[in-house]
Amino acid sequence: MKDKGIIRDVDKMGRVVIPKEIRDQLNIKSEIDSLEILMQGDNIVLRKYRPACFFCDTLEETVNFNGYNVCVNCIEKLQKLKEEIE
């Protein structure tokens, strides 16, 4: 069976409204969540943004450090590296 979509117009500013049914299904909250916009071939892909670790790309338990998300595991590795250098 072929997937069916919802047709939405793009306004003069390039905006498209994501239908409420889809936002609800993906638990996307207005003014709280962000979307990541990707190109895959000739397709535009939107996905709910989840901050990944700058070093290892994991999505688990990250903290923001100077604009970069870093996971707890990489923080521990950085601490060990610092101790080795000292």
C-alpha positions in Angstrom: 0.0 0.0 0.0 1.3 3.5 -0.9 1.8 6.1 1.9 -0.7 8.9 1.6 0.2 12.4 2.7 -1.4 15.7 3.5 -0.9 18.5 1.0 0.1 21.9 2.4 1.0 25.1 0.6 4.3 26.9 1.2 3.7 30.6 2.1 5.6 33.6 0.8 8.1 33.2 3.7 8.8 29.5 2.9 6.7 28.2 5.9 4.7 25.1 5.9 2.2 24.1 8.7 2.7 20.6 10.1 -0.7 19.2 10.7 -1.8 18.8 14.4 -2.4 15.1 14.0 1.3 14.6 13.0 2.6 16.9 15.7 0.5 15.0 18.3 1.7 11.6 17.0 5.4 12.7 17.3 4.8 14.6 20.6 6.0 17.9 19.1 5.2 20.8 21.4 4.9 24.3 20.0 7.4 26.8 21.3 9.2 23.9 23.2 10.5 21.5 20.6 12.8 22.1 17.6 12.9 20.3 14.3 16.0 19.2 12.4 15.7 19.8 8.7 17.7 17.5 6.4 18.0 16.7 2.7 18.1 13.1 1.7 18.5 13.0 -2.1 15.7 15.2 -3.5 13.6 14.9 -0.3 13.3 17.2 2.7 13.1 15.4 6.0 11.9 16.9 9.2 12.6 15.2 12.5 12.2 16.1 16.1 15.6 17.5 17.2 17.3 15.7 20.0 20.7 17.1 21.0 23.4 14.5 20.4 26.9 14.4 21.9 29.4 16.5 19.9 32.0 13.8 20.2 30.3 10.4 19.9 26.8 11.4 18.5 24.9 9.5 21.2 21.5 10.9 22.3 21.8 9.7 25.9 22.1 12.1 28.8 23.8 15.2 27.3 24.6 18.5 28.9 25.4 21.7 27.1 28.9 23.1 27.4 29.7 26.4 25.6 27.1 25.6 22.9 28.1 22.0 22.5 26.2 19.0 23.8 28.4 16.5 25.5 27.3 13.1 27.0 28.3 12.0 30.5 30.5 9.2 29.1 32.6 11.6 27.0 32.8 14.0 30.0 34.3 11.1 32.0 36.8 10.3 29.2 37.8 14.0 29.0 38.4 14.1 32.8 40.6 11.0 32.5 42.5 12.6 29.6 43.0 15.8 31.7 44.4 13.7 34.6 46.8 11.9 32.2 48.1 15.3 30.9 48.6 16.8 34.3 
